């Protein structure tokens, strides 16, 4: 039966869900941002997304829930009633143990109550915070788009848990995504894939959070590092790379102390899990400064001549809006594709994503 709706192909479906709409762009005081993506084919392996915390999550309701739980956790469970929450359930377990003492319940309830107060405080900070997620799955086409979609879905599933338990993102979220893309020993053995086989799902990921005053904190799994264009000097500034930790792409490296490390293949074990010291920081110091995020279809982060060409585009367009700067850089990258075709190197053409974060010229309050 004809319902009047045109069915999307799998490529169109993945293309739509990997592209955000402009209505999702967060509004941060004194900050302008815009991103766009151009696939190498009908669909690609690049993903970028604005994480508009106020639009995506009911921060008022979540804060109210956290404060309500902080009070409820302190109240002893009336006799004869079933557990109301996880604290009641744990206290029942405590009481079943031979070493139980009444003061243990009070101490536990106090600790869990204070956790919820901290969650509420962290949620309040999200009113003036915006996230940005960039993913670049190896290759371009349906398989790459499916890998990027997997990272997208995993990210958002874990984000719900993060907000419930912490009120913010933590390094544990990214370690869980990293594990999600790792190859299990069991699956490899079942498929008779050798450990040296290079066929695997590989994706880079950069997730960052934008705060007022041009403050950007991010984690990086194998992604090309951000660039900062100074409006004052009209060039890219050199960043302290020693302070910008970059892990291997997702799924390639498991922490040595992870309890499931023997269940997955790892190129080599990482000494420890990611922690807060691995979250890099960049500050847009002056009005007009621009943070430039990208995928390797635009710039691989290493070629000096490519960097000079991008810098020239920035120098010409840096006074324009974030949207116009983004589109100018994508147009430049697309023109580079034409040059690759002319010299017979079409295989180097890849999906392209640009994300621009620009500090406004007006004074920040």
BAFIPA-959909 format. One record per residue (C-alpha): x, y, z. Coordinates in steps of 0.1 Angstrom, whole numbers, plus 5000, padded with zeros to 4 digits. Each point is the difference from the previous one (the first is absolute). Example, Ala and Ser with C-alpha at 12.3 -4.5 7.8 and 13.67 -1.06 7.14 Angstrom:
REM BAFIPA-959909
512349555078
501450344993
***
This chain:
REM BAFIPA-959909
500050005000
501350344990
500350225032
501250304981
503549985015
503149934980
502149735016
503650105006
502849784988
502549885026
502550264987
497550285003
499049895034
503549995013
500850334983
497150175018
500849875034
503750094998
499150374992
498650245026
497650284992
500850375005
497350025026
502149795023
502950255001
500550095037
500050365011
503050085022
500650365011
502750164979
500549694979
499049934964
500249654985
499249824968
500949674984
499349824967
501049684983
500449894963
500249624994
502349874973
497049794987
496349975006
500849945037
503250025020
501749905032
500250355014
497750105028
499750335019
497450105025
499150295023
499249885035
497550275010
499549905036
497150235006
498249894969
500749625003
499549965037
497650155026
502650145023
497450155023
498349665005
503349825004
501250255026
496749975019
500349624999
503650015013
499050235029
496949795008
502149685001
502650185023
497250055025
498449664995
503349825004
500350145036
496749865011
500049655016
497649764983
496849965020
499549645013
498249764978
500450214968
502049884969
503250194991
499250344983
503450054984
503549864996
501050135035
497249815017
501049694981
503650025010
499150075037
497849685000
503149814988
502150175027
497649895027
500249644988
503749985007
501449885034
502250315004
497250254996
499950295024
497350275000
502550284994
500849844966
496650094987
500250365010
503550044985
499049844967
496850214997
501950325007
502649914973
497549924973
497950315009
503150224995
500649834966
496650124988
500750365012
503249994979
498049864970
497650305003
502950255001
501649844969
496750004981
499750385007
503350064981
498649844969
497750304995
503150194987
501849704984
499849864965
501549674987
501349924966
500649644988
502249934969
500449644988
502049894969
499549634991
502649854977
499050014963
496950144986
496849824991
497349805018
502349805022
501750325012
496750175006
498849705020
503250025022
499450375006
496449935008
501149745026
502250265017
497250254999
497549765016
502549875026
500950365010
496450105006
499149685019
503050055024
499250385003
496749925016
501849795027
502650285004
497450265007
498249785024
503149915020
502250304996
498150284984
502850044974
502249804977
503049815015
502949824984
498349675008
497450084973
502850014973
501749695013
496749814996
499650134964
503649894994
499249655013
496849994978
502150024969
502749755011
500149664985
499249715023
502249695001
496949784998
498750164968
503449994983
500549635009
496549924987
500650184967
503549854997
501550354997
503750025008
501350255025
502150174973
497050054977
499550374993
496349984993
498250165029
497750285010
502250315005
498750345009
501650325015
498050215024
500350345015
497550125026
500250345015
498050245021
499750374994
499750245029
499550385001
503150214997
501349774972
501049725022
500149654983
500849675017
500349684979
501149644998
501649864968
500149644987
502250014969
498450314985
502150284984
500650275027
498150335000
501450314985
499650355015
500150314977
500950325017
498150304988
502750235013
503049834983
497849874971
501749665000
499749665017
501650005034
502349735013
498349795027
501849815028
499749654985
501449855032
496950115018
497649864974
499849625006
499149804970
499049635004
500049754972
496849984978
497049845017
500349635006
503749964995
501350025035
498649875033
501350115034
502249755016
497949995032
496649964983
498349695015
499049884965
503450074983
500649634992
496749984982
501150264973
502850054976
502250305007
502950134980
501750055033
498650055034
499750365011
501650055035
496850145015
496450114992
499350364989
499650245029
499450375005
503750084993
499549874964
497350274993
501850274980
499150375002
500150284975
498950365007
499150264973
501850295016
499050294978
496850104983
499849864965
502249705008
498949684982
500249645010
500149784969
499049635002
500149784970
500349654986
502949874979
498150054968
500750375006
503449985016
501949715014
501750225026
503649954987
500550154965
501650355003
498950114965
496349905006
500150195033
501350314983
497249984975
497449975027
501650295019
499750214969
496249934998
499750085037
501950334996
497650104972
496849905017
500650025038
497850315005
497049824986
497449795018
500949655012
497749864974
501750194971
503449905013
499049645002
498649994965
503050184985
502349745015
497949724987
499950164965
503850025001
500349635010
497649914972
502150194975
503049805012
498149694989
499850134965
503850035000
500349645013
497849884971
502150184975
503249835012
498349665002
500049975038
496249965005
500649745027
501250285023
496650174999
498249955033
497050135020
500450365012
498750165032
500850355014
498950135033
500650375009
499850155035
500550375000
500350245029
497850304995
501450354996
497750145027
501350005036
499149685019
498050045032
***
